[in-house]
Amino acid sequence: MEPVNVGAMLRRAREAAGLSQADVALKSGTTRNYISRIENEKSDIQLETLQ
């Protein structure tokens, strides 16, 4: 199975929706810094955050 680049997928979806990292952070109960780290593959994302 191919590894999935969740960070790139998140960035594309966020940009397509016209949302900022701060918007996504607010909606997901995280911080903008955490969203940035996920998008740049500096941090793993928790399954609960994806839901």
ZAZA-457275 format. One record per residue: residue number from 1; residue in one letter; y negated, z negated, x negated of N, C-alpha, C, O in turn. Coordinates in Angstrom, 3 decimals. Each point is the difference from the previous one (the first is absolute). Layout:
+-----+------+----------+----------+----------+----------+----------+----------+----------+----------+----------+----------+----------+----------+
|  nr | rest |      nc2 |      nc3 |      nc1 |     cac2 |     cac3 |     cac1 |      cc2 |      cc3 |      cc1 |      oc2 |      oc3 |      oc1 |
+-----+------+----------+----------+----------+----------+----------+----------+----------+----------+----------+----------+----------+----------+
| NUM |    A |        Y |        Z |        X |        Y |        Z |        X |        Y |        Z |        X |        Y |        Z |        X |
...
+-----+------+----------+----------+----------+----------+----------+----------+----------+----------+----------+----------+----------+----------+
***
This chain:
+-----+------+----------+----------+----------+----------+----------+----------+----------+----------+----------+----------+----------+----------+
|  nr | rest |      nc2 |      nc3 |      nc1 |     cac2 |     cac3 |     cac1 |      cc2 |      cc3 |      cc1 |      oc2 |      oc3 |      oc1 |
+-----+------+----------+----------+----------+----------+----------+----------+----------+----------+----------+----------+----------+----------+
|   1 |    M |    1.175 |    0.000 |   -0.845 |   -1.175 |    0.000 |    0.845 |   -1.240 |    0.000 |   -0.891 |   -0.062 |   -0.719 |   -0.997 |
|   2 |    E |   -0.912 |    1.527 |    1.367 |   -1.261 |    0.096 |   -0.737 |   -0.855 |   -1.244 |    0.232 |   -0.089 |   -0.481 |    1.130 |
|   3 |    P |   -0.545 |   -0.051 |   -2.188 |   -0.931 |   -1.112 |    0.216 |   -1.212 |    0.476 |    0.794 |   -0.435 |    1.145 |   -0.127 |
|   4 |    V |   -0.092 |   -2.032 |    0.935 |   -1.150 |    0.320 |    0.848 |   -1.257 |   -0.588 |   -0.633 |   -0.022 |   -1.172 |   -0.374 |
|   5 |    N |   -1.012 |    1.980 |    0.257 |   -1.279 |   -0.452 |   -0.523 |   -0.828 |   -0.505 |    1.179 |   -0.779 |    0.745 |    0.595 |
|   6 |    V |    0.960 |   -2.014 |   -0.271 |   -0.668 |   -0.594 |    1.157 |   -1.513 |   -0.017 |   -0.190 |   -0.747 |    0.202 |    0.957 |
|   7 |    G |    0.294 |   -0.440 |   -2.175 |   -1.436 |   -0.039 |   -0.259 |   -0.687 |    1.310 |    0.341 |   -1.054 |    0.009 |    0.635 |
|   8 |    A |    1.652 |    1.099 |   -1.060 |   -0.580 |    1.316 |    0.290 |    0.045 |    0.291 |    1.491 |   -0.938 |    0.574 |    0.554 |
|   9 |    M |    2.020 |   -0.967 |    0.093 |    0.114 |    0.205 |    1.452 |   -1.067 |   -0.797 |    0.733 |   -0.628 |    0.501 |    0.933 |
|  10 |    L |    0.426 |   -1.745 |   -1.357 |   -1.015 |   -0.853 |    0.623 |   -1.389 |    0.614 |   -0.176 |   -0.781 |    0.054 |    0.950 |
|  11 |    R |    0.478 |    0.401 |   -2.151 |   -1.319 |    0.590 |   -0.260 |   -0.235 |    1.230 |    0.872 |   -1.066 |    0.138 |    0.599 |
|  12 |    R |    2.061 |    0.763 |   -0.521 |   -0.152 |    1.208 |    0.820 |   -0.211 |   -0.363 |    1.467 |   -0.864 |    0.575 |    0.663 |
|  13 |    A |    1.647 |   -1.525 |   -0.155 |   -0.127 |   -0.405 |    1.402 |   -1.356 |   -0.653 |    0.250 |   -0.643 |    0.260 |    1.017 |
|  14 |    R |    0.215 |   -1.106 |   -1.944 |   -1.293 |   -0.683 |    0.136 |   -1.139 |    1.008 |    0.013 |   -0.886 |   -0.064 |    0.852 |
|  15 |    E |    0.911 |    0.991 |   -1.794 |   -1.063 |    1.002 |   -0.077 |    0.014 |    0.928 |    1.213 |   -1.059 |    0.372 |    0.506 |
|  16 |    A |    2.245 |    0.004 |   -0.037 |    0.108 |    0.872 |    1.177 |   -0.567 |   -0.685 |    1.239 |   -0.543 |    0.654 |    0.890 |
|  17 |    A |    0.678 |   -1.991 |   -0.843 |   -0.513 |   -0.762 |    1.135 |   -1.483 |   -0.331 |   -0.158 |   -0.611 |   -0.562 |    0.909 |
|  18 |    G |    0.035 |    0.909 |   -2.055 |   -1.410 |   -0.284 |   -0.236 |   -0.282 |   -1.473 |   -0.228 |   -1.086 |   -0.482 |    0.321 |
|  19 |    L |    2.050 |   -0.234 |   -0.870 |   -0.152 |   -1.433 |   -0.226 |   -0.258 |   -0.298 |   -1.472 |    0.463 |    0.719 |   -0.885 |
|  20 |    S |   -1.201 |   -1.780 |    0.643 |   -0.203 |   -0.467 |   -1.369 |    1.120 |   -0.977 |   -0.348 |    0.751 |   -0.433 |    0.873 |
|  21 |    Q |   -0.649 |    0.098 |   -2.136 |    0.978 |   -1.013 |   -0.397 |   -0.320 |   -1.325 |    0.686 |    0.910 |   -0.734 |    0.384 |
|  22 |    A |   -2.184 |    0.426 |   -0.228 |   -0.403 |   -1.238 |    0.674 |    0.442 |    0.007 |    1.459 |    0.425 |   -1.030 |    0.523 |
|  23 |    D |   -0.523 |    2.187 |    0.141 |    0.444 |    0.111 |    1.394 |    1.496 |   -0.295 |    0.113 |    0.430 |   -0.759 |    0.868 |
|  24 |    V |    0.355 |    1.370 |   -1.759 |    1.454 |   -0.197 |    0.026 |    0.334 |   -1.454 |   -0.301 |    0.883 |   -0.582 |    0.632 |
|  25 |    A |   -1.584 |   -0.005 |   -1.593 |    0.235 |   -1.400 |   -0.345 |   -0.259 |   -0.911 |    1.191 |    0.789 |   -0.903 |    0.278 |
|  26 |    L |   -1.879 |    1.136 |    0.419 |   -0.341 |   -0.816 |    1.162 |    1.063 |    0.128 |    1.081 |    0.417 |   -0.999 |    0.587 |
|  27 |    K |    0.019 |    2.221 |   -0.322 |    0.994 |    0.240 |    1.048 |    1.372 |   -0.567 |   -0.360 |    0.778 |   -0.355 |    0.886 |
|  28 |    S |   -0.479 |    0.270 |   -2.192 |    1.324 |   -0.458 |   -0.421 |    0.019 |   -1.453 |   -0.460 |    1.052 |   -0.520 |   -0.373 |
|  29 |    G |   -2.206 |   -0.134 |    0.397 |   -0.055 |   -1.410 |   -0.382 |    0.160 |   -0.228 |   -1.497 |    0.513 |   -1.035 |   -0.423 |
|  30 |    T |   -0.956 |    2.011 |   -0.384 |    0.072 |   -0.127 |   -1.450 |   -1.403 |    0.175 |   -0.570 |   -0.987 |   -0.075 |    0.731 |
|  31 |    T |    0.906 |    0.304 |   -2.022 |   -1.299 |    0.225 |   -0.636 |   -0.139 |    1.461 |   -0.425 |    0.993 |    0.715 |   -0.139 |
|  32 |    R |   -2.230 |   -0.285 |   -0.063 |   -0.237 |    1.359 |   -0.479 |    0.622 |    0.194 |   -1.372 |    0.528 |    1.070 |   -0.304 |
|  33 |    N |   -0.590 |   -2.107 |   -0.526 |    0.585 |    0.064 |   -1.334 |    1.510 |    0.250 |    0.078 |    0.537 |    0.786 |   -0.781 |
|  34 |    Y |    0.142 |   -1.443 |    1.709 |    1.444 |    0.185 |    0.171 |    0.308 |    1.433 |    0.425 |    0.939 |    0.604 |   -0.517 |
|  35 |    I |   -1.711 |   -0.054 |    1.444 |    0.201 |    1.387 |    0.441 |   -0.208 |    0.940 |   -1.178 |    0.769 |    0.945 |   -0.178 |
|  36 |    S |   -1.791 |   -1.188 |   -0.625 |   -0.260 |    0.816 |   -1.180 |    1.173 |   -0.056 |   -0.968 |    0.425 |    1.027 |   -0.531 |
|  37 |    R |    0.094 |   -2.222 |    0.305 |    1.131 |   -0.150 |   -0.926 |    1.237 |    0.725 |    0.510 |    0.741 |    0.581 |   -0.794 |
|  38 |    I |   -0.506 |   -0.602 |    2.085 |    1.139 |    0.727 |    0.574 |   -0.197 |    1.500 |   -0.190 |    0.910 |    0.694 |   -0.453 |
|  39 |    E |   -2.085 |   -0.197 |    0.795 |   -0.278 |    1.432 |   -0.118 |    0.122 |    0.494 |   -1.440 |    0.378 |    1.148 |   -0.237 |
|  40 |    N |   -0.696 |   -2.010 |   -0.716 |    0.062 |    0.366 |   -1.413 |    1.303 |   -0.443 |   -0.659 |    0.138 |    0.051 |   -1.222 |
|  41 |    E |    0.812 |   -0.484 |    2.041 |    1.330 |   -0.427 |   -0.441 |   -0.042 |   -1.095 |   -1.057 |    0.787 |   -0.001 |   -0.947 |
|  42 |    K |   -1.713 |   -0.924 |    1.125 |   -0.104 |   -1.159 |   -0.876 |    0.625 |   -1.229 |    0.648 |    0.134 |   -1.045 |   -0.637 |
|  43 |    S |    0.248 |    1.172 |    1.909 |    0.581 |   -1.107 |    0.750 |    1.000 |    0.550 |    1.001 |   -0.174 |    1.093 |    0.538 |
|  44 |    D |    1.226 |   -1.867 |   -0.298 |    0.964 |    0.366 |    1.030 |   -0.534 |   -0.439 |    1.353 |   -0.751 |   -0.970 |    0.102 |
|  45 |    I |    1.145 |    1.691 |    0.924 |   -0.436 |   -0.346 |    1.353 |    1.120 |   -0.755 |    0.708 |    1.178 |    0.322 |   -0.158 |
|  46 |    Q |   -1.554 |   -1.312 |    0.924 |    0.960 |   -0.768 |    0.775 |    0.317 |    0.735 |    1.294 |   -0.876 |    0.633 |    0.588 |
|  47 |    L |    2.114 |   -0.715 |   -0.147 |    0.426 |    0.673 |    1.220 |   -0.841 |   -0.439 |    1.198 |   -0.329 |    0.819 |    0.859 |
|  48 |    E |   -0.018 |   -2.093 |   -0.796 |   -0.798 |   -0.509 |    1.125 |   -1.363 |    0.693 |    0.056 |   -0.525 |    0.246 |    1.086 |
|  49 |    T |   -0.046 |    0.067 |   -2.243 |   -1.300 |    0.667 |   -0.044 |    0.101 |    1.416 |    0.534 |   -0.916 |    0.477 |    0.671 |
|  50 |    L |    2.019 |    0.199 |   -0.959 |    0.197 |    1.358 |    0.504 |    0.084 |    0.031 |    1.515 |   -0.452 |    0.955 |    0.633 |
|  51 |    Q |    1.023 |   -1.986 |   -0.057 |    0.172 |   -0.039 |    1.452 |   -1.331 |   -0.218 |    0.648 |   -0.086 |   -0.067 |    1.226 |
+-----+------+----------+----------+----------+----------+----------+----------+----------+----------+----------+----------+----------+----------+
***
